[in-house]
Amino acid sequence: MSGGMIPRLVIAAPASGAGKTTVATGLMAAFAEAGLAVSPHKVGPDYIDPGYHALATGRPGRNLDAYLCGTERIAPLFRHGARGCDLAVVEGVMGLFDGASGQGELASTAQIAKVLRAPVVLVVDASSQSRSVAALVHGFASWDPGVRLAGVILNKVGSDRHEALLREAMESSGVPVLGALRRTGTVHVPSRHLGLVPVAERRTEAVESVRELAARVRAGCDLEALLALARSAGELPDAVWDPAEEVAAAGGPAAGRPVIAVAGGAAFTFSYAEHTELLRAAGADVVPFDPLHDERLPEGVRGLVIGGGFPEVHAPDLSANAPLRAAVAALAASGAPVSAECAGLLYLSRSLDGRPMCGVLPADARMTDRLTLGYREAVALADNALATAGTRVRGHEFHRTAVEPGAGASPAWGVTHPARRMEGFVAGGVHASYLHVHWAATPSLATRLVTAAAGAR
């Protein structure tokens, strides 16, 4: 198989809630259990689904987001993640043609499918329809000639009779039915205020859930036909994204192999795989730590990355780990670079829902009833440990918390879209913000952080 020939499928749906994650994760697990090396991917900025994908395949779940990373990087990032694999499965986002608000097809599943030249399998919630399913599929198949809708998986089918009616209706659509899954309550993946509960918080149960999803997909889908469809995808001649090349273009790696500690564990599960790859390529030794359990930072730490997650759920235990909170505060006070996104911002605050946090920032955080969600455009207003003044980024906000004040005397970003405002905090080596930014789009963020860490004492 040539380097550009990667068997691939995109799993899409007419709308959210149809069962994309169920089908995509089940397919990944079923094919992996059959002995294939499966590369898992997710359209959009979502962090939680890729955790289940990683559990299903044993490989990092990777995101494909044309808004955050740029359309031109999608195929190279895909090829990087799928290198050496027998099959790639891409789970879509929302409805097939839904993308960034007001920007056409940008960041939609349809756009990613076209960029990857990949066949699309539509997961349809058939629970409240019979013949109408054919009209629905016909509409999706004919809407954009550039999207190859090559198969349908019927989900939430009620009975043998219901399945027969659906299949009979689909015969006139010209789109083959490649699977039918029955309504069932036996596979339970719990959710809460930001989506599914992450794998790291329920690993034993998650393993069993993924195993059951694989069994359902094996029983209800034509795996041979789906694999043949994936293998019908043509060459993908685009270059392969390479973190070392990206770092070289952004100024090259730092000397001295500074230790960068990266927060993980159940409270900090949101991260993109490429971030760690870029940090290592930029010259860092990346060492994970768990703020819920570790009472000290890794030995010789020179810099800190605290990504997103659910600290609000774990606030009592995070607060109870006073030795680590003191160690984080001391590292920040030393001037070492600290990059904190969303959950990291909350952890560095004085308090979260009244419980003491690290006290690095002059701010207090709390849970709210309001969901803040959407893409953002922003610019660095001054030089800091992560970015030089004028650096423009695209990011994503996704939280139900608020921080007061919302910005410090020196803000992390000036948000320019969709509304102008100051956001986040820069103080010494600390850069803390609600914005999740994909560093593959701006590799200089990683090189600057590591360079700052190399100079920290």
C-alpha positions, 0 to 999 in steps of 0.5 A: 500500500502506498503512503497516500493510499489510506483506506478511510470512512467518514461517519456522518449523520443528518443531525446531532443525536443520531448515533454517530459516536455509537457507530464510529466507536463501535466500528473502530473497536470492531475493526481493531478487534479483528486485527486491523490497525485503526486510526481514529479521528474526530471532526471539530474541536471535541476532546471527549469523543477522541478519548473513547476512540483511543480506547477502541483502537489503542491509538491517539484520537485526533481532531480534524478542525478546519477552522482551528487549523486551516483547511490546508492542514487537514489532509497532512494532519490526517496522514500524520495520524493515519501513518502505517494504519490499515484503516482510518475512521473519521467521526463527523460533527453535528449534521453532515453539512453543519459547520462554523456559524455563518461561514458556509461549509467551513469546519463541517463534516462535508468539508472534511470528507471532500478534503480527504476524498473519503466516502461518507456513511450516513447514520440515520435515526430511524426510530420515528420513520419508515419510507421517509428515510429514503427521502431524507437520504436522497436529499443528503445524497444530492445536496452537494455533488462533491460529497460521496454519500456511499452508504447508510447505517440505520440506527434505533430500529424498532423490530424486524418488521421496521427494518424490512420497511426501511430496507424496502424504502431504501432500495429506490434511493440508490444508496446501499444500507450497510447496517441496521442497529436496534434500539437498546438501552444496554450500552450506557455512556453517561453524559453531563454538562459538556457531553459524555463523561471522559474515559479517564473518569470511568475507565473500567466501565468505558472499556466494557461500553466500548466492547459492547459497542463493538459487539453491536456493530459486528452484529448489525453492520456489514463490516466486509462491505464497509471495509471494501468501501473504505478501500475504494478511497483513492490516493491522498497525495498531500504532504504529511504533517511533521512536528519536527519540520513545523518546529524547524520552520518556527525557529528550531528546537531549544537546547538543554531538554527542559522538563515540561510538566503536562497536567493529566488525570481525571480532572484535565482530560482535554488536550490535542495529541499534536501539542505533546508532539510539538513540545517534544520536537521543540526540545522538551522532555514532556512529563505528565502529572495528575493534580488530583493525586501527585503532591509534587511536580515532576523533578526538574520541571521548568515549564507547565501546561495545564489544559482543559477538563472538568476541575469543577467536578473535582474541585474538592480533591484539587483543593485538598491537594494543598502541597501541589497547589503550593508547588504550582504557585511557587513555579509560577512565581519563579517566572517559569512559563505556564500555559493554562487553558480553560480548566487550567485557568480555573485551577490557577485562580484563587478559588473555584466555587469557594474552594481554594485553588492555586492562587496564581491569578487574582480571580475567582471562578464559579459554575454557572447555568450558562453554556459558553460555546463557539469559535473565536478569533483573537490576537496577542496584545503583548509579548508573553511566554506563549506568543509574541505581540500580534500573533493571531490565533483561532480558538474555541470556547466550551464551558459553563463557568465564569471567572471574575474578573474575566481579564487581567491588567495584561490580558492573554488575548484580545478577542476580535470575533465574534465580539471584541473583548479582552480575555484571560491573564498574562503575569510573569511567565503565566498565560491563562485563558478560556480559549482552546487553541490548536498548536498545529496551526501556530507551532511557534506557541510550542517553540516559544514555550519550550525556549522560555522553559530552557531559560527558566531557573 
